């Protein structure tokens, strides 16, 4: 008898331990109710760009538009940002249909779910606050043995007050060209850039410190290194699109082919728009201008990216890169360089 009772006790303990340790048991604490009346139990993972990621046992991870959600509830603690840049911390409690109550130590605040820009769980750790992408493009043509390759990547981390993002873009082109005397030679061109940004957030304002290095053979630019600060103001940030603009001061060190190295100061100003409420299509455009102090020289850069999600987390991208320089230091250098291209990409976060 004692052995039978012991076995029963051990089985009961194992079942209880399994229930408490099961990830799905923990996920069942959260709940999302849709405007259609469908109720889902599981785990609220995050929210961004107008969608809430919810892990449900039957459906796996689903991304639901904020307009389709009536209620969110979870006893866990979250960091919730609204469209005005305000950040609230606390658990999520049901409110009127279309609203959620963020209940923290200092009280509670009721927010419209469609006004929520971002939700991050406190227990997500470092990787839960990251996002990024990887793009690869290849083009090979028999005529003139033309081949081109592109590789771009972005890694970004967003904390409660600080954010860091690093971006790298490269483009290589090789082509067999024939000289007037009939001699054939290989013509190669490279465009490479790397950028690191550190952001300090103040509601709708942020201060950004940046460092950028680039090389562009088409412009006879062997090296350009810029570092400085700028203030950026977010005019619009909601579940459909974002719009921001800023200005600042940069140090610019340049090496052009056949020219001495130059060090100048530049005033920079620019604007960026990101539209992601177009079905499976996202459109991002950055326009940045630079004016050299003490010189009659200005530069402009336009970067645009149209991404179409063909399957979950995989995209077909069309990119536009324009570079304009009113007075390049190297005599005879091209004032305008552009590149239009397609690539396949993968993203996370």
Secondary structure, 3 states (H helix, E strand, C coil): CHHHHHHHHHHHHHHHHHHHHCHHHHHCCEEEEECCCCEEEEEEEEEECCEEEEEECCCEEEEEEHHHEEEEEEEEEEEEEECCCCEEEEEEEECCCCEEEEEECCEEEEEEHHHEEEEEEHHHCCHHHEEEEEEEEEEEECHHHEEEEEEEEEEEEECCCEEEEEEEEEEEEEEEEECCCCCEEEEEEEEEEEEEEEEEEECCEEEEEEEEEEEEHHHCEEEEEEEEEEEEEEEEECCCEEEEEEEEEEEEEEEECCCCCEEEEEEEEEEEEEEEEECCEEEEEEEEEEEECCCCCEEEEEEEEEEEEEECCEEEEEEEEEEEECCCCCCCCCCEEEEEEEEEEEEEC
